[in-house]
Amino acid sequence: MSEDDFDSVVSTNLGGAFRVVKRASKGMLKARWGRVILISSVVGLYGSAGQINYAASKSALVGFARSLTRELGGRGITANVVAPGFIETDMTAELPADTQAEYKKNIPAGRFASADEVAGVVTWLAGDAAAYVSGAVIPVDGGLGMGH
C-alpha cells in the first residue's frame, strides 16, 4: 500500500467524520442536545489483511466517539458508533457465490444483514430511547466480530 493510498482513506473516513462533526456540533451545542452517530465497520474492530488504511480509519472512530462523549456529553450530546458487517448491497451481490458462502460460513447468523437492520440501530441511537447511551460501539454483524 502506498502512503497516498493510506492517507487518502484515512482522510476520507476519519478526517471527513471530524469535519462533519465539527460543523454539526455548533448547532448541537446551541441546542444543548444532539446525536452523533459514526458508521464504522466490523473491519475496524476485527481487522482485515490488505486493509490497514480502512481498518485503522474505522477503528479510530471508536476513540473519536468516546472522546467526544467525554467532551460534550454534559451538554446533552451523545456520540456512538455503529459497526456493520457484511450487508446485502450491490457490492456484496457482485461477489462470486463461493466467496459469499465462505463469508457467511464465518458469520454465526449465517447471512448478510439488510440495510434496514443497520438503519434500525441508527434510528434507535438517534432517538430519545438511547439518550443515556454514549461512547458505545454497536456491532450489526451477525456475530462476526463478537462486539470487539
KAKABEL-V943730 format. One record per backbone hydrogen bond with DSSP energy under -1.0 kcal/mol. NH is the residue of the N-H (numbers start at 1). CO is the residue of the C=O. Records with the same first field share a line. If there is no record, write none. Layout:
NH: CO / CO
This chain:
6: 2
7: 3
8: 4
9: 5
10: 6
11: 7
12: 8
13: 9
14: 10
15: 10
16: 11
18: 14
19: 15
20: 16
21: 17
22: 18
23: 19
24: 20
25: 21
28: 24
29: 25
30: 26
31: 27
32: 28
33: 28
34: 76
36: 78
38: 80
40: 82
42: 84
44: 41
46: 42
47: 43
51: 48
55: 51
56: 52
57: 53
58: 54
59: 55
60: 56
62: 59
64: 60
65: 61
66: 62
67: 63
68: 64
69: 65
70: 66
71: 67
72: 68
73: 69
75: 72
76: 73
77: 72
78: 34
80: 36
81: 136
82: 38
83: 138
85: 140
88: 113
89: 87
93: 89
94: 90
95: 92
100: 96
101: 97
102: 98
103: 99
104: 100
105: 101
106: 103
109: 142
110: 107
113: 86
118: 114
119: 115
120: 116
121: 117
122: 118
123: 119
124: 120
125: 121
126: 122
127: 124
130: 127
131: 128
133: 130
135: 79
138: 81
140: 83
144: 141
148: 145
